[in-house]
Amino acid sequence: MNFRRLVFPLLAITLSTACRNDMQVQPRQNPLSHSDFYSDQRSARPPVEGTVARGQLHEDTYFYTGKIGNNPGDVMPFPVTKEVLDRGRERFNVFCAPCHSRLGDGNGFVPARGFARKPPSFHIARLQKAPVGYFYGVITEGFGIMPDYASQIPSQDRWDIIAYVRALQLSQNATMADVPAGQKIPSQPPKFREPGSGASLPVVVPNTNSKAEEEK
C-alpha cells in the first residue's frame, strides 16, 4: 500500500508534464517560409495597397523633405524656441561635432587625427547663404564622404540641429549691432554652485536678478 501511494502520484505528475497545450501545436508559418496556400507561394504577405504605418503618413511634405517642389526651402517649419536650440545643440554635439567641431569650423576631433578630408566650415559665405532646406537634405542624404543620418536622426531633430547651426553662424559673425541693450561685452562668466570633478559636471548657478537667490 505504501508503495502504491508513492508510485501513483509520481506517475500522475510525470504524465501531466508530458501534456501539450493546443497553442503549442497550432498551424503556423515560419517567417519567409514556403506556402502552397497562396499563388506566389510566399507565406509572408505584403501590406494592403495604400497602407500607411502609424506615424508615417508624412502629410507635411516640407517638414519631411526640406524642399518646396524640387528646391530646398529657406524657412523653419516651426517657431525656433530656446527648447529647440537646446535640443539642437545636444544632438549637434553628439552627431556633428566629432567632425565639424562644436564651433562648426570643421576642426573636429576626427579630421584633427588624419581623416581624409576636412569638412567645410559653416561660417564660409557659401554655407551662410545656403537655405535651411539644403542642410536638411545633407543630413538626410549625406554629402561626399559624409554618410546620411536619416536612420539615426529623426526629422524633428534634424530641424533642431539646423536651427542650432544658424545660431552658431550668427555667434561667429555677430556685430555690436546684434548685442542686446544692457548686455555686457564680454559676457559675464558663469558662476558655479559646485565646481564638479572628473566624474561629475559642474553645477551652474542660474542667472537671476537677486543676489540672495544666487547664494541659495
HELIX and SHEET records of a PDB file:
HELIX    1   1 ASN A    2  THR A   17  1                                  16    
HELIX    2   2 ASP A   22  GLN A   24  5                                   3    
HELIX    3   3 THR A   61  THR A   65  1                                   5    
HELIX    4   4 LYS A   82  PHE A   95  1                                  14    
HELIX    5   5 ALA A   97  HIS A  100  1                                   4    
HELIX    6   6 PRO A  111  ARG A  113  5                                   3    
HELIX    7   7 ALA A  125  LYS A  129  1                                   5    
HELIX    8   8 VAL A  132  GLU A  141  1                                  10    
HELIX    9   9 SER A  155  GLN A  172  1                                  18    
HELIX   10  10 MET A  176  ASP A  178  5                                   3    
HELIX   11  11 LYS A  211  GLU A  214  1                                   4    
SHEET    1   A 2 LYS A  67  ILE A  68  0                                        
SHEET    2   A 2 ASN A  71  PRO A  72 -1                                        
SHEET    1   B 2 PHE A 192  GLU A 194  0                                        
SHEET    2   B 2 VAL A 203  VAL A 204 -1                                        
END                                                                             
